[in-house]
Amino acid sequence: MTLDSGRWELSFSMPLVQYTFQPAKSFRFEGEAARRKLEVFRQAGIRWIMIDGINPLDDAGGQIEEIVGITAPWFEEFGMRVSSFHTAAPYYNRLDRPQEPVVRNLLENVRLFAPWRPKAFVLHAGNMWYEQEDLDRLPDSMFRHGECDRMMYMHDQEVDKHGEQAVIAAVAANMKVFARESARHGIALACENMGDMMALGDFDSLGKLVAAVDEPTFGYCLDSGHAWMRGEDPADWIRFAGKKLFTTHLHDNRGGSKSGPALFEQDEHLSPGFGTIDWRRIIGALDEVGFPGPVNFETEGWPVGDPLEGYRLAMQYWRVCEKMALGD
């Protein structure tokens, strides 16, 4: 068995920017590190990459257009394709406010990032547009939590005020515009399963949202780690998504429990094989739904000293799991 042979082509995470939060939220382009990573990928036989989230709302100096303009030719030079780009946009506003700023920003995301030609934009459907006045109204206790918890709290307020159906309809209207514009560039939209970490992230709410958008290029991204840490079987998510599974964020952890907190209920982002997920079940489910690939890992390679050897080991492990699951 060779590293580049198997059921699917393989894709790995490719950081391009480094976010900092002090004294204020900002990011910088890590160009030299990116080129080194691309060379490692080329040597490892990796032809697909995932790009982590960059939010145009964080871009005060117009860096994004320059970064995309620099890196798109690099990907061509190194023979790489972008499997997915993780958008970091808000997808809906409070229902008593205009949705136009949200839609304008979504269309700007398409304009900025389409030159990378990703197969899919990955999104957290519960990302909410909020203003400082919204934060000012939050109880003090919410500031001991993270941003996802604060958005969940605000989402629940909207559901209490307007009803779940109205909230999903508003989100879906924005997403329909986003999906149609993205499809013009050959890009699908893939909603990531977030469990109870964020609104519109579980089986029920994501299913309702995908049905409400009702576009052929609007579907799902399986995040194996999110499912497993919440006591869910990632293979169930694959079967739930079916033909609308457009990409994957595969990574491992030591699992959680549906019934309550567990010792290792953490989003550890371990390379497959270093947690407790049974990858044969995931591979079987991917094959069952006819997933076309590539299979994308939201991880680095194995944690060894040489990055090239780390990716080779990670790929070899996956190929062995494929052979065990599919008998090829």
C-alpha positions, 0 to 999 in steps of 0.5 A, spaced: 500 500 500 502 506 498 501 513 501 497 516 495 493 510 494 486 508 497 479 510 497 479 517 497 484 523 496 486 526 503 486 533 505 490 537 511 489 543 515 493 549 512 493 555 517 495 562 513 494 567 519 495 568 526 490 571 530 492 575 536 487 578 541 491 583 545 491 589 545 485 588 540 483 582 535 487 582 529 491 577 525 497 577 521 499 573 514 504 567 516 507 567 509 513 564 510 510 558 514 505 557 509 510 556 503 514 551 508 508 547 509 506 547 502 513 544 501 512 539 506 505 537 503 508 536 496 513 531 499 508 527 502 504 527 496 498 531 499 494 535 494 488 537 498 488 543 503 483 546 508 484 553 510 482 555 517 477 561 518 478 568 516 473 573 518 473 579 513 469 583 519 476 583 522 480 586 516 481 593 518 487 594 513 484 590 507 489 584 508 485 579 505 484 580 498 492 581 498 493 574 502 488 571 497 492 574 491 498 572 493 496 565 495 492 562 490 498 562 485 502 558 490 497 553 490 497 552 483 505 552 483 505 547 489 499 543 485 494 544 491 487 544 491 483 547 497 478 542 499 474 547 504 475 554 507 472 555 514 468 561 513 468 565 520 462 570 518 455 571 522 449 568 518 443 572 521 442 578 525 436 579 531 430 579 527 427 586 529 433 588 525 435 588 518 438 582 515 442 586 509 448 587 513 449 580 514 447 578 507 452 584 504 458 580 508 456 573 506 457 576 499 463 579 500 466 572 503 464 569 496 468 575 492 474 575 497 475 567 497 472 564 491 479 565 487 481 559 492 476 555 488 474 551 495 470 545 494 466 548 500 465 553 505 464 550 512 460 554 517 457 554 524 450 556 522 449 559 529 454 565 528 450 571 530 451 578 528 451 582 534 452 589 536 456 592 543 449 594 545 447 586 545 453 585 549 451 591 554 445 587 555 448 580 557 448 578 564 455 579 568 455 571 568 455 570 561 462 574 561 465 568 564 464 564 558 466 564 551 463 567 545 459 561 543 456 561 549 454 568 549 451 567 542 447 561 544 444 565 549 442 571 544 439 566 540 435 563 545 432 570 546 430 570 539 427 564 539 423 566 546 421 572 542 419 570 535 419 562 535 424 557 533 420 557 526 421 564 525 429 564 527 430 558 522 426 562 516 430 568 517 437 564 517 435 560 511 433 566 507 440 569 508 443 562 507 439 561 500 442 568 498 449 565 500 448 558 497 446 561 490 452 566 490 457 561 492 454 555 487 455 560 481 463 559 483 462 552 484 462 552 491 458 548 496 456 550 503 457 545 509 454 546 516 458 543 521 455 539 527 456 543 533 452 539 538 450 543 544 456 548 543 452 553 539 445 554 536 443 551 530 448 545 531 444 539 532 441 533 528 434 537 529 436 544 528 441 543 522 436 538 519 430 544 519 435 549 517 438 545 511 430 543 509 428 550 509 434 553 505 432 547 500 438 548 495 442 543 492 449 545 494 447 547 501 448 541 506 453 538 511 460 538 514 461 532 519 466 534 525 468 527 528 471 531 534 464 535 536 460 529 535 464 524 539 466 529 545 458 529 546 457 522 546 454 521 539 457 516 533 460 520 528 458 515 523 450 517 525 452 524 522 454 521 516 448 517 514 444 523 517 447 528 511 447 522 506 449 525 499 449 532 502 455 531 506 460 536 502 466 535 506 469 533 513 473 535 519 476 529 522 480 529 528 480 525 534 479 525 542 478 521 548 470 522 548 464 524 552 457 522 554 450 524 552 448 523 559 453 528 562 460 531 563 466 526 562 473 526 564 475 527 557 469 531 554 474 536 550 475 538 543 482 535 543 483 535 535 488 529 536 490 526 529 486 520 528 489 514 532 490 518 538 483 518 541 478 513 542 474 514 535 473 507 531 475 510 524 473 503 521 466 505 522 466 512 519 470 509 513 464 504 512 459 510 513 463 514 508 463 509 503 455 507 504 453 514 503 458 514 497 462 520 499 466 523 493 472 526 497 477 528 499 477 526 506 479 532 510 483 532 517 482 538 521 489 536 524 496 536 523 500 530 522 502 525 527 506 528 533 513 526 531 519 531 530 519 531 523 513 534 520 514 530 513 514 524 517 508 526 521 504 526 515 506 520 512 505 516 518 498 519 519 496 518 512 499 511 512 494 510 519 488 512 515 490 507 509 490 501 514 484 503 517 481 504 510 483 497 508 480 494 515 474 497 514 473 496 506 477 490 505 480 493 499 
